[in-house]
Amino acid sequence: MDRVDEDPAKTMTINTILLTGANGDISTAIGRALGEGLPGVRLVGCDTEGEWPGLGIFEEMFVVPHADDTAYMDALRTISSNANIDLIIPCTEPEIKRLTNEDCSGLRLLINDTKIVHCCLDKLETARWLEGLGLPVPATQTLATATDNDLPVMVKPRTGSGSRDLEVVVTPERLAVVRAERSDSAIAQQLLDPHEGEFTCPIFKACGEVRTLIMRRWLSGGLTGRVIVEDIPAINDVLQTVASALPDIAAINVQLRLVDGVPMVFEINPRLSSTVMMRHLVGFSDALWWVGALAGEAPPKFSPPLGTKVFRTYGELKVTT
């Protein structure tokens, strides 16, 4: 697989970038950030759901099968060839997982190291990995092994799904029902008290440099609705520990809560997250930096603008036929 992390000194000309999941919030945020930072580069998208609203951001849209479809790889290769794609940025977890497990020779992908992807897409393995780094983590186990003594817990899919299929379980009666109802692979994770705050923290690493950002966040409809940039030494220590265990080039997003002042990481996204444009607005342009790593470019110096607030707003797109 052609990856950015194979040879950071390898240069290439980038004229056209393809973003997958191009009708979704992550892809459109990345597209907007790249559009601002790479005005001479053509941005195109692909999605399973048709052309809109992706065409509001991308110059051209292509329809592809779902990531688990046997025809997915052929469709991606056809688009890459016909549209002269120089770089593919997979934006959805199912596609990232598929592409990590496939022979992608001939496709230039902006994707994390295979081991990091496999570990961080698995929430149970993520917890074990963090424990191995000596970091405190919420007690995490398979749902099948959870007992009444573990309550309260957050039940969530072991892999993927973002903020979907989550349930707070506080009673033994409900735990028994959930165990019986959920035949999918699920985990039970210690429920963390949110009163000290929840944080979303990107880490970018390239060319021996590490950049981090601490954003206290408030959710709205399952997405980060607003953030404020902060400096919390205990969180920064955790981020630096995680960064030290990452490959030479990596872009991930750490989600955590403070519990009695102790940062407790409950998930890591092995990809650019939906807050990519929010952090781009404060100068943390990891989407651009990651593309720049193709030419061996180190990320620029970055000083977090402490106290800055960023809000996610909603808009409308009119299409005249």
HELIX and SHEET records of a PDB file:
HELIX    1   1 VAL A    4  GLU A    6  5                                   3    
HELIX    2   2 ASP A   25  GLY A   37  1                                  13    
HELIX    3   3 GLY A   54  GLY A   56  5                                   3    
HELIX    4   4 TYR A   72  ASN A   82  1                                  11    
HELIX    5   5 GLU A   93  ASN A  101  1                                   9    
HELIX    6   6 THR A  114  CYS A  120  1                                   7    
HELIX    7   7 LYS A  123  GLY A  132  1                                  10    
HELIX    8   8 LEU A  143  THR A  145  5                                   3    
HELIX    9   9 ASP A  148  ASP A  150  5                                   3    
HELIX   10  10 PRO A  172  GLU A  181  1                                  10    
HELIX   11  11 PRO A  194  GLU A  196  5                                   3    
HELIX   12  12 PRO A  233  SER A  244  1                                  12    
HELIX   13  13 VAL A  276  HIS A  280  1                                   5    
HELIX   14  14 ASP A  286  GLY A  292  1                                   7    
HELIX   15  15 ALA A  293  ALA A  295  5                                   3    
SHEET    1   A 2 ASP A   2  ARG A   3  0                                        
SHEET    2   A 2 ARG A 108  LEU A 109  1                                        
SHEET    1   B 4 MET A  61  VAL A  63  0                                        
SHEET    2   B 4 ARG A  42  ASP A  47  1                                        
SHEET    3   B 4 THR A  16  THR A  20  1                                        
SHEET    4   B 4 LEU A  87  ILE A  89  1                                        
SHEET    1   C 4 THR A 140  THR A 142  0                                        
SHEET    2   C 4 ALA A 186  GLN A 190 -1                                        
SHEET    3   C 4 VAL A 153  PRO A 157 -1                                        
SHEET    4   C 4 GLU A 167  VAL A 169 -1                                        
SHEET    1   D 5 GLU A 209  THR A 212  0                                        
SHEET    2   D 5 GLU A 198  ALA A 206 -1                                        
SHEET    3   D 5 MET A 215  SER A 220 -1                                        
SHEET    4   D 5 LEU A 223  VAL A 229 -1                                        
SHEET    5   D 5 LYS A 309  PHE A 311 -1                                        
SHEET    1   E 4 GLU A 209  THR A 212  0                                        
SHEET    2   E 4 GLU A 198  ALA A 206 -1                                        
SHEET    3   E 4 ALA A 250  VAL A 259 -1                                        
SHEET    4   E 4 VAL A 262  ASN A 269 -1                                        
END                                                                             
